[in-house]
Amino acid sequence: GHNRHGEKEWTTEAIIVEHQENERFVFDCRVGDFVFATWGYAIAGTEDGCRVTEFFKDHRPESVKEMSMEISGVEDRVEHNGVGMAQTLARIAAAVE
């Protein structure tokens, strides 16, 4: 994945770690052998379609968070990812509606 935040740019590798068709899609984000986050989508049927939930887990130890902030320019990872997830889910909804 290629990421951008302001003037900062960085590239990571995503490895699919779980796939259940029409139910769940999960991938690890890594640099080399270091898995720093897991991201995924859960899909659940509803009466009038489906609900897609995006989630992430931060695996970074405290010792690398400052270096990560310098690379990405992101100070509050939870807030930043929450905004990005809302945008992604809105784009998915618009594409399928």
N, C-alpha and C positions, 0 to 999 in steps of 0.2 A: 504494500500500500504506500502511496505517496501522500504525505500530509503537509499541510501549510497552515500557519497561524501568523498572521501579519507578515512580516518579512522573513520569518523562520520557515525553513522547509527541511523535511527529513523523510527517509524511506525505511520501511520495515517489511518484514516477511510475514505472511499469514499462512498458517497451516490448519487445515480443517481437522478437527478432533472429534466431531460428532455430527452426524447427519441422519435425521429421521424424516423421510419425505413428508411434506405437508404438516410437520409437527415441530421440528427443531433443527437449527443449523448453528454450530458453535465452532469458533476458530481461535487459535492462540496467535498472538502477535509476538514476534521475537526479533531480536538482533543477534545474529550468530546462534549460539545455543541458549541464550538468555530469554526466557519467556517472561515478558513484563506485564502482559494483560491477556485476559480471555474475554472475547466478545461473543454474543450470540443473539439469536432470535427464536422466540417461542411462538408458535402459531396455534391458536385454539379456536375451534368452531363456535359460532354463535347462531342465534335464530335467523339472523339476516346476513350472514357472511362469516367473517372471522376477526379475531383480535390478534394483532401482532405486538409482541412485547420485546423490546430490545434491552439487553443487559450487558454489563461488563464487570469484571473483577480485576482489580489492580494488584499485581503480584510484586511490584517493586518494593524492595526493602528500603527502609529509611535512608540507608547509606547512599543510594543512587538517586533519590528524589530531587536533590538540588541540581545534580548534573542533568537530569532529565528536564528540569525547568529551564536550564540554560539552553539546552538544545531546542526545546519546543517553544519557549516563551510563555508557557501556560503555568500560571501560579496556582490556581485552584482547579485541579484535575477533575474533581467530582462535578463542580459547577459547569466547567467547560464541556465535559462529556454529556451532561444532561441537556445542555442547549443543542449540541450536535445530534443527540438521539432524537430530540423533538423534531428537528429539521428533517432528519432521515425518515422518520415515521410519517411525517406529513407528505414527503415526496412519494413514499410508497403508496400511501392512501390515494394521492392524486393520480398516480399512474394506473391504479387498478379500478378506480371509480368511473 
